Amino acid sequence: MTGSVPARFVLKAARRLEGEIVVPGDKSISHRAVILGAAARGTTEIRGLLRGDDVLRTLAAFRRLGVSIHDGGEIVRIEGHGLNGLREPDDVIDLGNSGTSIRLLAGLLAGRPFLSILTGDDSLRGRPMGRVVDPLRRMGARIDGRGGGNLAPLVIRGGGLRGISYVSPVASAQVKSAVLLAGLSAEGETSVTEPGLSRDHTEKMLPAFGASVRREGLKVSVEGCDRLKACSVDVPGDFSSAAFFIVGATILPGSDLTIRRVGVNPTRTGLIDILRQMGARIELESMTETGGEVVADVRVRSAPLKGVRVAPEIVPRMIDEFPVLCIAAAAAEGETAVTGASELRVKESDRIAAMTGTLRAFGVQAEDAPDGIRIHGRGGGLGGDASGRRIHSYGDHRVAMSAAIAAQAAQGGTVVEDTACVATSFPGFLDLLESAARS
């Protein structure tokens, strides 16, 4: 299912980034639009759906669950027959590298009275599932898996759920969403309380499909609802994809770049807050709202940065942007320290270790810790071996793209190996970067 992405990126430095660009549709919102559209009655129309491998895996999963999906290019139409219209799959559902797909589908299928088996690639089968399996079991789902249910493949025998009040030990949108989706099939009310606010796309989208959702501080609740209704979803540009260009335009002198129609949900934009603290010049223009999501044009002009301390409470709002924040910190004057980010050890790669190694390859001093990183910025362009350097992505799309941004500000050439993984979220990344870079 992976799109056409080179096996390696061969890159050289750029003088600046400029012009206007559009990034692909938001991955998190795309997943949720497909899931709720498939669970609803009627025709759901989705505009701007991301065509990355992760979302394509979710689409394929629902086709295997008996849902008719028509991809017309600009608009994807999902012909849903309600939660009760989902049918038992005739084979294992392979979700590739998509953690969002497997965790959210586990929640939805926990309430369906049939057998489902969810698996993925080597990386996904090594990522922890217990954080989702535990609350689903408390609701009455029967779920088996390797390591006592902590690792995929997951075998789900669904149905007969009851609502619970779950206090999550981690601020995780995937955990919260899995429990809320299971709550649609449960008797009574289901609630999730988090230690901090994670991204809230699920609870924003559920009411548009007819579900009853209530928020009280860090607690969000949903009533059982087996008759969701179809609607239209307009997916904005993905902030996590825009983040690479935001950092690139900030650290390359003379840059002036506008990224059109980006989702700037406050639970996602911790990176902007941190970059502004560092001295970045970022403006949100032409702000509008669609489907409860705030959308804006993001204008970025270059600026000298200074190191900062990133507090643990902001980490959930920039969990996917950590790799590219490391690149901004490398170009800043002084030290940047991130703590409270142990979650990064169990993403597509160990992102703390991966970015520590990447920064060192660019001549930047960095030390990792169990829950974070300390970066001693160079106060300008990056260094390393001017005759060229090779960076490994560790099979992680965000590490690969962050290294590509670092290469724009580095001496000499850079080769980033194992970049096919970029297809999971941003198949056109390299072409878009080349269109904005000025040499």
Stockholm file with secondary structure:
# STOCKHOLM 1.0

chainA/1-439         MTGSVPARFVLKAARRLEGEIVVPGDKSISHRAVILGAAARGTTEIRGLLRGDDVLRTLAAFRRLGVSIHDGGEIVRIEGHGLNGLREPDDVIDLGNSGTSIRLLAGLLAGRPFLSILTGDDSLRGRPMGRVVDPLRRMGARIDGRGGGNLAPLVIRGGGLRGISYVSPVASAQVKSAVLLAGLSAEGETSVTEPGLSRDHTEKMLPAFGASVRREGLKVSVEGCDRLKACSVDVPGDFSSAAFFIVGATILPGSDLTIRRVGVNPTRTGLIDILRQMGARIELESMTETGGEVVADVRVRSAPLKGVRVAPEIVPRMIDEFPVLCIAAAAAEGETAVTGASELRVKESDRIAAMTGTLRAFGVQAEDAPDGIRIHGRGGGLGGDASGRRIHSYGDHRVAMSAAIAAQAAQGGTVVEDTACVATSFPGFLDLLESAARS
#=GR chainA/1-439 SS CCCSCCSEEEECCCSEEEEEEECCBCHHHHHHHHHHHHHSEEEEEEESCCCSHHHHHHHHHHHHTTCEEEECSSEEEEEEECGGGCCCCSSCEECTTCHHHHHHHHHHHTTSSSEEEEECCHHHHTSCCHHHHHHHHHTTCEEEEHHHHTEEEEEEECCCCBCCEEECSSCCHHHHHHHHHHHTTSBSEEEEECSSCCCCHHHHHGGGGTCCEEEETTEEEEECCSCCBCCEEECCBCHHHHHHHHHHHHHSTTCEEEEEEEECCTTTCHHHHHHHHHTCEEEEEEEEEETTEEEEEEEEECCCCBCCEECGGGGGGGGGGHHHHHHHHHHSEEEEEECSCGGGGGSSSCHHHHHHHHHHHTTCEEEEETTEEEEEEESSSBCSCTTCEEEECTTCHHHHHHHHHHHHTBSSCEEEECCGGGGGTCTTHHHHHHHHEEC
#=GC SS_cons         CCCSCCSEEEECCCSEEEEEEECCBCHHHHHHHHHHHHHSEEEEEEESCCCSHHHHHHHHHHHHTTCEEEECSSEEEEEEECGGGCCCCSSCEECTTCHHHHHHHHHHHTTSSSEEEEECCHHHHTSCCHHHHHHHHHTTCEEEEHHHHTEEEEEEECCCCBCCEEECSSCCHHHHHHHHHHHTTSBSEEEEECSSCCCCHHHHHGGGGTCCEEEETTEEEEECCSCCBCCEEECCBCHHHHHHHHHHHHHSTTCEEEEEEEECCTTTCHHHHHHHHHTCEEEEEEEEEETTEEEEEEEEECCCCBCCEECGGGGGGGGGGHHHHHHHHHHSEEEEEECSCGGGGGSSSCHHHHHHHHHHHTTCEEEEETTEEEEEEESSSBCSCTTCEEEECTTCHHHHHHHHHHHHTBSSCEEEECCGGGGGTCTTHHHHHHHHEEC
//
